[in-house]
Amino acid sequence: MRALVCRAFGPLDDLKVGDLPDPAIAPGHVIVDVAAAGLNFPDVLCVQGLYQFKPETPFAPGQEGAGVVAEVGDGVTHLKPGDRVAFVQLSGAIAEKALVPANMCIPVPDGMDLTTAAAFSMAYGTSFYALKQRAGLRAGETLLVLGAAGGVGLAAVELGKAMGATVIAAASSAEKLKACVAAGADHGINYADEDLKARAKELTGGAGVNVVYDPVGGPYSEPALRSLAWEGRHLVVGFAAGEIPKIPLNLTLLKSCQIVGVFWGAWTFRDPKAAAANFAELHALFDAGELKPVISETYDLDHAVDGLRALAERRAVGKLVVAVGGA
């Protein structure tokens, strides 16, 4: 099968489109004919050998995809050939075929095409788990989203609005903030030329924000934490800025606030029933028109590495997708 191939951990430029053996079916798994793969920042880390888990080389990168079930393994009773599914796993999505644990497959609603499905699961799954289970976001609260124009950021903006919050989007350019406003953000902060903490305080009348959604890290985490209200919650989602910040813990004492880790992938393994219930809610919101994934660019397989470069350089708005096959 054709795939984007990582033969050794290293720079993105080392990736080449080539052939890998077709996967063989295994018990508890399905083989998916991949239609599209959603690109995510962890894919960049995975290729470079910087992610917390490392696949065996050679491998096809891509943690998120969607397609049609081609074959089911022993013990799989809830899926059959021809079913449309999205999936999330460590790697393997940027390939014509993927071997996927059956319990990591998510049925695709009738009203959702496979390209959209490939861009939906990680962004909305992560953001909903963060806001619902980890932050307990309530209607009437104020949510500050860092990196708000990225895939998980725009999902958090949309979900924050759907959950009844006032949403402040923070991004690095006026163009990116336009996308955030189009997704429903009430206010925007350009942290390239505005003081993040001061502006957040100003927009909340000095009270501060109740929840910070932080997939960026680096120099933005501490001022965002300082913008929290009493008993606020700072969600640690990722470190797209490349630096893991060191936070003065006295800030949590002074504000009686929480720093809350968000590891959606591990949670789905630990509590698959709750994860499935979350997706039922997300798909209902999608069907109602409240969630509209932004796919700003679609690449063919031969140009998939260009999409990964766009993510690495933080040029992406919304989601980037690779059109892999014709499923």
Secondary structure, 3 states (H helix, E strand, C coil): CEEEEECCCCCHHHCEEEECCCCCCCCCEEEEEEEEEEECHHHHHHHHCCCCCCCCCCECCCCEEEEEEEEECCCCCCCCCCCEEEEECCCCCCECEEEEEHHHEEECCCCCCHHHHHCCHHHHHHHHHHHHHHCCCCCCCEEEECCCCEHHHHHHHHHHHHCCCEEEEEECCHHHHHHHHHCCCCEEEECCCCCHHHHHHHHCCCCCEEEEEECCCHHHHHHHHHCEEEEEEEEECCCCCCCCCCCCCHHHHHHCCEEEECCHHHHHHHCHHHHHHHHHHHHHHHHCCCCCCCEEEEEEHHHHHHHHHHHHCCCCCEEEEEECCCC
